[in-house]
Amino acid sequence: MEPHCPRKKYTLKTENPQIAWHSRFDLQGITFFLFIILTFSSLPALEGSGRDLDYWGNIKRFAGQFFPPDWSILNQTVGGIWETIQIAALSTGFATIISIVLSFGAARTISPLWIVMPTRMLLNVIRTIPSLLWAILAVVLVGSNSLAGVIALSFYSTGYLAKFFSEAFESADLKGQEALLNLGAGRIQAFQYGLWPNLRPIIWSHCLWMLEYNVRSASIIGYVGAGGIGLHLKLYAESADSWNKFSMVLLCMLLIVSILDLIGEKVRKSIREKLEGQASQKDS
Amino acid sequence: MKDSPESPLIEVEDLGLRVENRWLVRKLNFAIGAGEFFALVGNSGSGKSTLLKTLAGIRKPEEGSVRVNSPTTLPIGMIFQDLQLADGASALKNALSGSLGRHSFLSTLFGFPKYELEEANKLMHTLGLSGKSKQWTSTLSRGERQRLAIVRSLIAHPSILLADEPVASLDQDWAEQTLQLIKDRQGHQNGCVVCSLHDLDQVEDHDNQVLQLNEEEPEKWSLIAQERNTP
């Protein structure tokens, strides 16, 4: 028999303390607030030339000159794009080799602090300089040709790839390597068979991304004389009535960049799926 | 398996293991001879993995000593509980990497000798991995990865094989076959196996000695020597 319990009336007291107004101003709140102020204070930049121009009419006339694209320049355009791809491929290749070496120096798990700090500082400096500026410097050094493009993008890409690679080294699971050392393998053997297989897909994924990026960059640096399709773009943009040629180049570039994007994404997806497979199997 | 020779492969004297302020085991004494299968049993947290790591030389004991007497170039091989495989490599590469200790850097730079390949394929076939050799290790199931880690350790030909829960993720049939393979291989090369196991039925089938660790009272471990599995 259940004991008899006299029923009591309970009232649920809900506390509704007022949130202090200043508690919203954490680092995120402050930076957002500053961004809003900066945006509004930048409105004068929309003033333009101050002349009474027919913007809409200009756009229609300008866009009209793009069509139809001039197919007569297809061969030169394909040649220019091929040179752009060559610049991108070579610079990505050189940057990958240099970056693997530099990333050893930039990874805290591999090198001592007195090597890590200056290496990271060097990479920061390289990344600070935009690709167009690297291209101008390279043109000054070796003249106006595709070699300048390769030099410029090699430096630019090294700044990024070495950073990505060193982060991959730092986050890599070292246990496979340690297990092989315990089984009597040498240090280089343990790296080759225990660690490198885990790093290789991540490094390859970064390289593909950099190649895609460099194809786009190599299209622009031609503007300052560093070879590639950018030079064609500059010539057509500066000569009168050549916007249909300009649009032809843009069309070809769009096609190439889309194909590269598609291939890159497919490869990266395959890598991602395999790595996710790894994660799910560990959980099971 | 063969009878133990006079000089044991592992000798443990008055061993004491402590994690932070807690003693896992104290005054532990045992010896393991060639050809023996030595089973470690005990609850989770009783110190099985810590004892195996101490035998492997990965950690130092707080008290006492561990002596390893092995004539081979690779005295100890260990199968870790977290397997420690290279997930981005193929299953076959992982299996073969166990043999690296027998080869120079240059001879394995671009591949492995044919006889190593044959041994790896044979062992992978025995443990049901023959169809998986080209697959990325990350895409294998937990049980397949566990069998692969065992293949890698066996290919290393250690005279003492330390195995931390080597069949924890395997079903009964595979667990049975895998333990038998480990036992046969080590017995064949006059080595020994030290194996932590959860399932007492598995222990009964294979052991020569069973060490039962006591989580509550570190000094009250018990060692049971069994003769029925010794031919």
Contacts between the chains, C-beta under 8 A, distances in Angstrom:
chain1	res1	chain2	res2	distance
A	173	B	87	7.6
A	175	B	80	7.6
A	175	B	82	6.7
A	175	B	84	4.0
A	176	B	84	5.6
A	176	B	85	5.8
A	176	B	86	3.9
A	176	B	87	7.4
A	177	B	86	8.0
A	178	B	84	6.7
A	179	B	78	7.8
A	179	B	80	6.5
A	179	B	84	3.7
A	179	B	85	7.6
A	179	B	152	7.9
A	180	B	97	5.6
A	180	B	100	6.0
A	182	B	56	7.1
A	182	B	58	7.6
A	182	B	76	7.7
A	182	B	77	7.4
A	182	B	78	5.9
A	183	B	74	6.9
A	183	B	77	5.7
A	183	B	97	7.7
A	183	B	98	5.6
A	183	B	100	6.9
A	183	B	101	5.7
A	183	B	152	7.4
A	183	B	153	7.0
A	183	B	156	4.4
A	183	B	158	7.5
A	184	B	73	7.0
A	184	B	74	4.6
A	184	B	100	6.9
A	184	B	101	2.4
A	184	B	102	7.6
A	184	B	156	6.5
A	185	B	97	7.0
A	185	B	100	3.6
A	185	B	101	5.6
A	186	B	100	7.3
A	186	B	104	7.9
A	186	B	105	5.5
A	188	B	105	5.2
A	189	B	97	8.0
A	189	B	100	4.6
A	189	B	103	7.8
A	189	B	105	5.6
A	189	B	108	6.0
A	190	B	100	7.4
A	192	B	108	7.7
A	192	B	109	7.6
A	193	B	86	6.4
A	193	B	89	6.7
A	193	B	93	6.5
A	193	B	94	7.9
A	193	B	96	7.9
A	193	B	97	4.1
A	193	B	100	6.4
A	193	B	108	7.8
A	194	B	86	5.2
A	194	B	97	6.7
A	195	B	86	7.2
A	197	B	86	4.3
A	197	B	87	7.4
A	197	B	88	3.9
A	197	B	89	3.5
A	197	B	93	6.9
A	198	B	86	5.8
A	198	B	87	5.8
A	198	B	88	4.5
A	198	B	89	7.9
A	199	B	88	7.4
A	200	B	88	5.8
A	201	B	88	5.3
A	274	B	88	7.9
A	274	B	136	5.1
A	274	B	138	5.6
A	274	B	139	6.0
A	275	B	87	7.9
A	275	B	88	8.0
A	275	B	138	6.4
A	277	B	136	7.4
A	277	B	138	5.2
A	277	B	139	4.3
A	278	B	87	4.6
A	278	B	136	7.7
A	278	B	137	7.8
A	278	B	138	2.9
A	278	B	139	7.3
A	281	B	138	6.6
A	281	B	139	7.3
A	281	B	140	6.5
A	281	B	141	6.2
A	281	B	142	5.7
A	281	B	145	6.6
A	282	B	142	7.7
A	284	B	141	7.1
A	284	B	142	5.1
